[in-house]
């Protein structure tokens, strides 16, 4: 848990719906989601300040960005109602057989406050696109 005036990303991982557990292999014919778990200190969260949660999913094998995901708001809003957060981004389309054996990774950053921002980064474990 961060101190009362801090914010940090705890974990980032990929999952294949409807499963809610971390996936190391993503079938090429299935959508997948990125989940970010984060925590905000009680003073920071209780103050209702601005936050921005960003994720970049990269195809490490090809050296290209697959998708950029963003969620912004104010602490205490419907997307970050409590100091502890588990946020699931919308599904990412199936990657097709052309991406089989490609290694992917998600990098996430949370920024709290616009002025004098607090930032925290984390990366998911690598995951691979596979045949179904």
Phi, psi and omega per residue, in radians:
X1 nan 2.299 3.120
X2 -1.225 2.892 3.058
X3 -1.176 3.007 -2.976
X4 -1.082 -0.380 -3.112
X5 -1.987 0.420 -3.057
X6 -2.187 3.027 -3.130
X7 -2.592 2.441 3.120
X8 -2.633 2.618 3.007
X9 -1.484 2.295 -3.096
X10 -1.651 -0.726 -3.056
X11 -2.810 2.580 3.054
X12 -2.314 2.336 3.119
X13 -2.718 2.830 3.072
X14 -1.719 2.573 3.044
X15 -2.468 2.702 3.093
X16 -1.922 1.902 -3.119
X17 -1.041 2.531 0.209
X18 -1.551 0.046 3.116
X19 -1.115 2.589 3.112
X20 -2.024 0.250 3.122
X21 -1.791 2.770 3.134
X22 -1.080 2.402 -3.134
X23 -2.028 2.321 3.054
X24 -1.674 -0.331 3.117
X25 -2.239 2.253 -3.125
X26 -2.009 2.003 3.087
X27 -1.039 2.412 -3.059
X28 -1.125 -0.267 -3.136
X29 -1.772 0.203 -3.095
X30 -2.084 2.473 2.959
X31 -1.199 2.749 3.030
X32 -2.442 2.890 -3.107
X33 -2.264 2.713 3.023
X34 -1.896 2.309 3.117
X35 -1.993 2.326 3.074
X36 -2.078 2.191 3.026
X37 -1.845 2.257 -3.086
X38 -2.496 2.862 3.103
X39 -2.405 2.478 3.051
X40 -2.084 2.451 3.081
X41 -1.073 2.737 -3.044
X42 -1.099 -0.676 3.106
X43 -1.185 -0.788 -3.132
X44 -1.080 -0.857 -3.126
X45 -1.142 -0.778 -3.109
X46 -1.140 -0.385 3.128
X47 -1.338 -0.221 3.084
X48 1.177 0.426 -3.132
X49 -1.263 3.058 -3.115
X50 -1.267 2.581 2.966
X51 -2.453 2.747 2.985
X52 -2.434 2.220 3.125
X53 -1.977 2.091 -3.092
X54 -2.160 2.563 3.074
X55 -2.367 2.382 2.985
X56 -2.068 2.118 3.058
X57 -1.726 2.166 -3.069
X58 -2.036 2.368 2.922
X59 -1.462 1.683 -3.064
X60 -1.099 -0.640 -3.115
X61 -1.100 -0.686 -3.112
X62 -1.679 -0.208 -3.133
X63 1.214 0.624 -3.135
X64 -2.267 2.661 3.059
X65 -1.413 2.258 3.125
X66 -1.477 -0.783 -3.107
X67 -2.843 2.588 2.970
X68 -1.911 2.316 -3.141
X69 -2.172 2.454 -3.142
X70 -2.445 2.530 3.022
X71 -2.449 2.067 3.130
X72 -2.078 2.739 3.082
X73 3.032 -2.728 3.088
X74 -2.143 2.427 3.084
X75 -0.930 2.360 -3.104
X76 1.660 -0.108 3.114
X77 -1.338 -3.109 -3.067
X78 -1.091 -0.470 -3.124
X79 -1.527 -0.353 3.098
X80 -2.427 1.166 -3.018
X81 -1.309 -0.445 -3.084
X82 -2.187 2.804 3.132
X83 -0.979 -0.617 3.072
X84 -1.618 2.344 -3.043
X85 -2.251 2.414 2.876
X86 -2.224 1.860 -3.062
X87 -1.948 2.183 3.111
X88 -1.820 2.067 3.119
X89 -1.307 2.763 3.120
X90 -1.001 2.705 -3.100
X91 -1.023 2.534 3.042
X92 -1.733 2.328 -3.072
X93 -1.011 2.693 3.042
X94 -0.930 2.569 -2.988
X95 -1.680 -0.172 3.118
X96 1.280 2.839 -3.081
X97 -1.088 -0.416 3.128
X98 -1.090 -0.351 -3.129
X99 -1.731 0.063 3.136
X100 -0.942 2.395 3.140
X101 1.237 0.163 3.033
X102 -1.415 2.395 3.106
X103 -1.589 2.276 3.126
X104 -2.044 2.788 3.027
X105 -2.695 2.528 3.097
X106 -1.904 2.326 3.056
X107 -2.022 2.311 -3.116
X108 -2.183 2.598 3.038
X109 -2.404 2.425 2.980
X110 -1.991 2.367 3.070
X111 -2.113 2.150 3.082
X112 -1.906 2.375 -3.108
X113 1.248 2.482 3.083
X114 -1.493 -0.716 3.117
X115 -1.657 2.357 -3.094
X116 0.895 1.025 -2.992
X117 -1.159 2.645 2.960
X118 -1.775 2.268 3.135
X119 -2.264 2.635 3.062
X120 -2.530 2.381 3.136
X121 -2.038 2.696 2.944
X122 -2.794 2.761 3.101
X123 -2.111 2.581 3.034
X124 -1.303 2.809 2.908
X125 -1.083 2.601 3.067
X126 -1.047 2.611 3.035
X127 -2.402 2.785 -3.009
X128 -2.144 2.518 3.044
X129 -1.509 2.310 -3.037
X130 -2.278 2.822 2.970
X131 -1.086 2.658 3.138
X132 -1.088 nan nan
